[in-house]
Amino acid sequence: MGKEEDPTPKASKPIKSPVQDDSQVKIDWDDSGMRSASANVFNVTGTQEEIILLFGESQPSGGNQRKVRLTNRILLNPFTAKKLHVLLENAIQIHESKYGPLTAASPSKPNLLIPGSQEGQSPHSGMQGPDQKANFLIQLIQDLGVVYEFERSIKMSPEKILENRFLLIVDKKDIGPEPHEKILGICERLNMPEDFLILFKENLSLANPVDFGFEADNGTCIYKVYLDFSLKWKSEAGTEVDKLAPYIMFWGFKWDAEDNAKKALTKYTWHPSLSFEDIEKKLLNIFDKEKHGKIFETAKDLLEMALQRTTHDKIYYLEVSEEKSARRSFDINVYSANLQMKDLYPLLMKLCRYYAISTQEFNSLYSLVKTKRFGHLSGGIDREGKDFFTMYFGLEPVLNSK
């Protein structure tokens, strides 16, 4: 059987955009001191006198460690910035004329590539339903005025693929004065259920970072907030806690944005330093190999792929449970393997066939994220007894200029 090929056309040469000066003076371009730098995160801010371009690189190191390295800060006067804007538009037009239109975010839909609502637009203006609620959460986090991490995910289940899902990850230390009060204020504005709010408040001091999540499915919107207890584990490891013993690493508080009586408290138990064989055994405890063999084999193939680039002690395996729920699932973090989504394309196509998902529909999403760093895989049996698979990818910092 032949290897699945990536359907996205490849560009053979870089795009060149003509550069002209308004004065028509001949310019001698001296590139002897020029250096090239790549950036996977950026932001634009400014004052009346200048426009500031910020560029940087995300350097996730796997697990719960995240690092943002700013590489360039470029100051332009507003007139020069306007000329840059025109040249960028020209370059994009030339690219699209050669290689086809680029997919851009509409004002009413969060972008798979760049988080946040469009420039100059209120998170509420012109938006309805899921889009309004997603952007409301994004705006609440942006109002903190801190750098936060942004992670996308795509969820597959029978005849369905969900793309409107994301996590916003906030480090309490970056918030400044009264971080707990500000985080609790966000939870209250998201209408977190009262009993959840009490439990969340009791445990907030033990957790960092805090993750805020969103998911939309057929008009239903779910808000999620996660307490991350990894720092607590590190402080206890070597004392009263066995460093290799299972440990509850996350609590997930989840509720319907319209009816918060519909809710679930999810616990994520980390099993440190499991071997490939141990993880395989745990997966077999979740899946019926006869009924869910394709899911099991896909998870196994992913593990084998990751272990070619990293070691088993840097792969994080978590089991997921909910009280009074049929949910049985897992989460495997393989950021340390430095895989990209395109490396998983053959596996993802197998899942599309298994779930009867349109190849065209999947490829339209895949083309936007193929070069994003693959993060972790979640899968199992949901609350309704159906199997599912979720791919998390592209963990990147957002440089908030507030």
C-alpha positions as CSV (number, residue, x, y, z in Angstrom):
1,M,0.0,0.0,0.0
2,G,1.5,3.4,-1.0
3,K,2.2,6.2,1.4
4,E,-0.4,8.9,1.7
5,E,0.8,12.1,0.2
6,D,0.3,15.6,1.5
7,P,-2.2,17.3,-1.0
8,T,-1.0,20.8,-0.4
9,P,0.9,22.2,-3.5
10,K,4.5,23.2,-2.8
11,A,5.9,26.5,-3.8
12,S,9.1,26.2,-5.8
13,K,10.5,29.7,-5.4
14,P,10.0,32.5,-2.8
15,I,7.6,35.3,-3.7
16,K,9.3,38.5,-4.8
17,S,7.4,41.8,-4.5
18,P,8.6,44.8,-6.5
19,V,9.7,47.6,-4.2
20,Q,9.5,51.2,-5.4
21,D,10.3,54.5,-3.6
22,D,7.9,57.4,-4.0
23,S,10.7,59.8,-5.0
24,Q,11.7,57.5,-7.9
25,V,15.3,57.8,-6.7
26,K,17.4,54.8,-7.6
27,I,18.2,52.9,-4.5
28,D,21.4,50.8,-4.0
29,W,20.3,48.0,-1.6
30,D,23.3,47.0,0.6
31,D,22.6,43.7,2.3
32,S,26.0,43.1,3.7
33,G,24.8,43.6,7.2
34,M,21.5,41.9,6.8
35,R,20.5,38.9,8.8
36,S,17.6,36.5,8.4
37,A,15.4,35.5,11.3
38,S,12.2,33.4,11.5
39,A,9.3,34.2,13.7
40,N,6.2,32.2,14.7
41,V,4.6,34.8,16.9
42,F,4.2,38.6,16.4
43,N,2.2,41.6,17.5
44,V,1.7,45.2,16.5
45,T,1.3,48.1,18.8
46,G,2.2,51.8,18.7
47,T,1.7,55.4,19.7
48,Q,0.9,58.6,17.8
49,E,4.6,58.9,16.8
50,E,5.5,55.3,16.0
51,I,4.3,51.9,15.0
52,I,6.0,49.0,16.8
53,L,6.4,45.5,15.3
54,L,7.3,42.7,17.8
55,F,8.6,39.4,16.5
56,G,9.6,36.3,18.5
57,E,9.8,32.6,18.7
58,S,7.9,30.1,20.7
59,Q,10.1,27.5,22.3
60,P,8.0,24.9,24.1
61,S,10.2,22.3,25.7
62,G,7.5,19.7,26.4
63,G,5.5,18.9,29.5
64,N,4.6,22.0,31.4
65,Q,7.6,24.2,30.5
66,R,7.0,27.1,28.1
67,K,9.4,29.8,26.9
68,V,9.0,32.8,24.7
69,R,12.0,34.4,23.2
70,L,11.6,37.9,21.7
71,T,14.0,38.4,18.8
72,N,13.1,41.7,17.1
73,R,11.5,45.0,18.0
74,I,11.2,47.3,14.9
75,L,10.1,50.9,15.2
76,L,8.5,52.6,12.2
77,N,7.0,56.1,11.8
78,P,3.3,55.8,10.8
79,F,4.1,56.9,7.2
80,T,6.7,54.1,6.7
81,A,4.3,51.6,8.3
82,K,1.6,52.6,5.8
83,K,4.0,51.9,2.9
84,L,4.9,48.5,4.5
85,H,1.2,47.8,4.6
86,V,0.8,48.5,0.9
87,L,3.8,46.3,0.0
88,L,2.5,43.4,2.1
89,E,-0.8,43.6,0.2
90,N,1.1,43.6,-3.1
91,A,3.1,40.6,-2.1
92,I,0.0,38.6,-1.0
93,Q,-1.8,39.5,-4.2
94,I,1.2,38.2,-6.2
95,H,1.3,35.0,-4.1
96,E,-2.4,34.3,-4.5
97,S,-2.3,35.0,-8.3
98,K,0.4,32.2,-8.6
99,Y,-0.7,29.7,-6.0
100,G,-4.3,30.3,-5.3
101,P,-6.2,32.2,-2.6
102,L,-5.1,32.1,1.0
103,T,-7.7,31.2,3.6
104,A,-8.2,34.1,6.0
105,A,-10.3,34.4,9.1
106,S,-13.7,35.9,8.7
107,P,-14.8,38.5,11.2
108,S,-17.2,36.0,12.7
109,K,-14.9,33.0,13.1
110,P,-11.8,32.5,15.2
111,N,-8.7,31.8,13.1
112,L,-7.0,28.5,13.1
113,L,-3.6,30.2,12.8
114,I,-3.7,33.6,14.7
115,P,-5.8,33.9,17.9
116,G,-8.0,36.8,18.9
117,S,-10.6,38.8,17.1
118,Q,-9.7,41.0,14.2
119,E,-8.1,44.4,14.7
120,G,-10.5,47.1,15.7
121,Q,-13.4,44.8,16.3
122,S,-15.1,44.3,19.6
123,P,-15.6,40.6,20.6
124,H,-19.3,41.2,20.5
125,S,-19.8,43.3,17.4
126,G,-21.7,41.5,14.7
127,M,-21.2,38.1,16.3
128,Q,-23.8,35.6,17.3
129,G,-23.8,32.2,19.1
130,P,-20.5,30.3,19.3
131,D,-18.4,33.0,17.6
132,Q,-19.6,35.6,20.1
133,K,-18.9,33.4,23.1
134,A,-15.4,32.3,21.8
135,N,-14.4,35.9,21.3
136,F,-15.8,36.9,24.6
137,L,-13.4,34.5,26.3
138,I,-10.5,35.6,24.2
139,Q,-11.2,39.3,25.1
140,L,-11.3,38.5,28.8
141,I,-7.9,36.9,28.6
142,Q,-6.5,39.7,26.5
143,D,-7.8,42.2,29.0
144,L,-5.3,40.8,31.5
145,G,-2.5,42.4,29.5
146,V,-0.1,39.5,29.7
147,V,1.6,37.1,27.3
148,Y,-0.5,33.9,27.2
149,E,-0.2,30.6,25.3
150,F,-2.6,29.7,22.5
151,E,-3.2,26.1,21.5
152,R,-5.7,24.8,18.8
153,S,-7.2,21.4,18.5
154,I,-9.3,19.4,16.0
155,K,-11.7,16.7,17.3
156,M,-12.9,13.7,15.2
157,S,-15.8,11.5,15.9
158,P,-18.3,9.5,13.7
159,E,-19.1,11.7,10.6
160,K,-18.0,14.8,12.4
161,I,-14.9,17.0,12.7
162,L,-14.9,20.0,15.1
163,E,-12.4,22.8,14.6
164,N,-13.8,25.6,16.8
165,R,-11.8,24.6,19.9
166,F,-8.9,26.2,21.7
167,L,-7.0,26.7,24.9
168,L,-5.6,30.0,26.3
169,I,-2.9,29.3,29.0
170,V,-2.1,32.0,31.6
171,D,0.8,32.1,34.0
172,K,-0.4,33.6,37.3
173,K,3.0,35.1,37.9
174,D,2.6,37.4,34.9
175,I,-0.7,38.9,35.9
176,G,0.7,41.2,38.6
177,P,-1.3,42.3,41.7
178,E,-4.2,40.1,42.8
179,P,-3.9,37.3,40.2
180,H,-6.4,35.0,42.0
181,E,-9.1,37.7,42.1
182,K,-8.6,38.5,38.4
183,I,-8.8,34.8,37.4
184,L,-11.9,34.3,39.6
185,G,-13.4,37.4,38.0
186,I,-13.0,35.8,34.6
187,C,-14.7,32.6,35.8
188,E,-17.6,34.5,37.2
189,R,-18.1,36.4,33.9
190,L,-18.1,33.1,32.1
191,N,-20.9,32.0,34.5
192,M,-19.0,29.1,36.0
193,P,-21.4,27.1,38.2
194,E,-21.5,28.2,41.8
195,D,-20.3,24.8,43.3
196,F,-17.5,24.7,40.7
197,L,-16.5,28.3,41.6
198,I,-16.2,27.3,45.3
199,L,-14.0,24.3,44.6
200,F,-12.0,26.2,42.0
201,K,-11.3,29.0,44.5
202,E,-10.2,26.5,47.2
203,N,-7.6,25.0,44.9
204,L,-6.5,28.0,42.8
205,S,-3.5,28.8,45.1
206,L,-2.1,25.3,44.5
207,A,-2.2,25.5,40.7
208,N,-0.2,27.3,38.0
209,P,-0.7,27.9,35.1
210,V,-4.5,28.2,34.5
211,D,-5.9,27.1,31.2
212,F,-9.1,28.5,29.7
213,G,-10.8,26.5,27.0
214,F,-13.7,26.7,24.5
215,E,-15.5,24.2,22.3
216,A,-18.4,24.6,19.9
217,D,-20.5,21.7,18.6
218,N,-23.7,22.2,16.6
219,G,-24.6,25.4,18.4
220,T,-23.6,24.2,21.8
221,C,-20.8,26.1,23.4
222,I,-18.7,24.7,26.3
223,Y,-16.4,26.8,28.5
224,K,-13.6,25.0,30.2
225,V,-11.1,26.0,32.9
226,Y,-8.2,23.8,34.0
227,L,-6.1,23.9,37.2
228,D,-2.6,22.7,36.5
229,F,-0.9,21.1,39.5
230,S,2.5,20.4,38.0
231,L,4.3,22.9,40.1
232,K,2.7,21.4,43.2
233,W,3.9,17.9,42.1
234,K,7.5,19.3,41.6
235,S,7.5,20.8,45.1
236,E,6.2,17.5,46.7
237,A,8.3,15.1,44.6
238,G,11.0,13.5,46.7
239,T,9.2,14.2,49.9
240,E,5.8,12.7,50.8
241,V,4.9,12.0,47.1
242,D,6.5,9.1,45.2
243,K,8.0,10.6,42.1
244,L,6.8,7.7,39.9
245,A,3.3,7.3,41.5
246,P,0.2,8.3,39.6
247,Y,-0.7,12.0,40.3
248,I,-3.8,14.1,39.5
249,M,-2.1,16.7,37.3
250,F,-5.2,18.6,36.1
251,W,-8.8,19.4,37.2
252,G,-11.0,20.4,34.3
253,F,-14.2,22.5,35.1
254,K,-16.5,22.3,32.1
255,W,-20.0,23.7,31.6
256,D,-22.5,24.7,28.9
257,A,-22.3,28.4,28.2
258,E,-26.1,28.7,27.9
259,D,-27.1,26.3,30.8
260,N,-24.4,25.9,33.4
261,A,-26.4,23.2,35.1
262,K,-25.0,21.0,32.4
263,K,-21.5,20.5,33.7
264,A,-18.7,18.0,34.3
265,L,-15.6,17.9,36.6
266,T,-12.9,16.1,34.8
267,K,-9.7,14.7,36.4
268,Y,-6.5,14.0,34.5
269,T,-4.2,11.5,36.2
270,W,-0.5,11.5,35.1
271,H,1.4,8.2,35.1
272,P,5.1,9.2,35.0
273,S,7.8,7.5,32.9
274,L,5.6,4.7,31.5
275,S,7.3,2.4,28.9
276,F,5.7,1.9,25.5
277,E,4.4,-1.5,26.6
278,D,2.9,0.0,29.8
279,I,1.0,2.7,27.8
280,E,-0.2,0.1,25.3
281,K,-1.6,-2.0,28.2
282,K,-3.4,1.1,29.6
283,L,-4.9,1.9,26.2
284,L,-6.3,-1.7,26.0
285,N,-8.0,-1.0,29.3
286,I,-9.8,1.9,27.6
287,F,-10.6,0.4,24.2
288,D,-12.3,-2.8,23.2
289,K,-9.7,-4.0,20.7
290,E,-12.3,-5.7,18.6
291,K,-14.6,-2.7,18.5
292,H,-12.1,0.1,18.5
293,G,-9.1,-1.5,16.9
294,K,-8.5,1.4,14.5
295,I,-8.3,3.9,17.3
296,F,-6.0,1.7,19.3
297,E,-3.7,1.1,16.3
298,T,-3.6,4.9,15.5
299,A,-2.5,5.7,19.0
300,K,0.1,3.0,18.9
301,D,1.5,4.2,15.6
302,L,1.7,7.7,16.9
303,L,3.7,6.5,20.0
304,E,6.1,4.6,17.8
305,M,6.6,7.7,15.6
306,A,7.2,9.9,18.7
307,L,9.7,7.4,20.2
308,Q,11.9,7.6,17.1
309,R,12.5,11.3,18.1
310,T,12.3,11.3,21.9
311,T,12.5,9.0,24.9
312,H,9.6,7.4,26.8
313,D,10.3,9.5,30.0
314,K,9.6,12.7,28.0
315,I,6.2,11.4,26.8
316,Y,3.4,12.3,29.2
317,Y,0.5,9.8,29.5
318,L,-2.6,10.9,31.4
319,E,-5.9,9.0,32.0
320,V,-9.1,11.0,32.1
321,S,-12.1,10.3,34.3
322,E,-15.4,11.9,35.3
323,E,-17.7,11.0,38.2
324,K,-21.0,9.5,37.1
325,S,-20.0,9.4,33.5
326,A,-19.2,6.7,30.9
327,R,-16.2,8.7,29.7
328,R,-12.9,6.7,29.5
329,S,-10.1,8.5,27.7
330,F,-6.4,9.3,27.6
331,D,-4.1,12.2,26.7
332,I,-0.6,11.6,25.4
333,N,1.7,14.7,25.2
334,V,4.5,14.3,22.6
335,Y,5.6,17.9,22.2
336,S,9.2,16.8,23.0
337,A,9.2,14.7,19.7
338,N,9.1,17.9,17.6
339,L,6.6,16.4,15.2
340,Q,4.6,18.6,12.8
341,M,1.0,17.9,11.7
342,K,2.2,17.0,8.3
343,D,4.2,14.1,9.8
344,L,0.9,12.6,10.9
345,Y,-0.9,13.0,7.6
346,P,-1.2,9.2,6.8
347,L,-2.5,8.5,10.2
348,L,-5.0,11.4,10.0
349,M,-6.3,10.1,6.7
350,K,-6.9,6.7,8.2
351,L,-9.0,8.4,10.9
352,C,-11.0,10.3,8.3
353,R,-11.9,7.0,6.5
354,Y,-12.7,5.4,9.9
355,Y,-15.0,8.2,10.9
356,A,-16.5,8.7,7.4
357,I,-15.2,12.3,7.3
358,S,-15.0,14.0,3.9
359,T,-11.4,14.1,2.7
360,Q,-12.0,17.5,1.2
361,E,-13.4,18.9,4.4
362,F,-10.4,17.6,6.4
363,N,-7.8,18.9,3.8
364,S,-9.3,22.4,4.0
365,L,-8.4,22.4,7.7
366,Y,-5.2,20.6,7.3
367,S,-3.7,23.0,4.8
368,L,-3.9,25.7,7.4
369,V,-2.1,23.8,10.1
370,K,0.2,21.3,8.4
371,T,3.4,23.0,9.6
372,K,2.1,23.5,13.1
373,R,3.9,21.6,15.9
374,F,1.9,18.6,16.9
375,G,1.4,18.6,20.7
376,H,-0.8,15.9,22.2
377,L,-3.4,13.3,21.3
378,S,-6.6,12.7,23.3
379,G,-8.9,9.9,22.6
380,G,-11.2,7.3,24.1
381,I,-14.9,6.8,24.8
382,D,-17.1,9.9,25.4
383,R,-20.0,10.5,27.8
384,E,-22.4,9.0,25.2
385,G,-20.3,5.9,24.6
386,K,-18.9,7.0,21.3
387,D,-15.2,6.9,20.5
388,F,-13.3,10.1,19.6
389,F,-9.9,11.4,18.7
390,T,-8.6,14.9,19.3
391,M,-5.3,16.4,18.0
392,Y,-3.8,19.4,19.9
393,F,-1.2,21.5,18.1
394,G,0.6,24.8,17.6
395,L,1.3,25.9,21.1
396,E,2.4,29.5,20.7
397,P,2.7,32.6,22.8
398,V,0.5,35.7,22.1
399,L,2.3,39.0,22.8
400,N,-0.4,41.1,24.4
401,S,0.3,44.8,24.0
402,K,-2.4,46.0,26.5
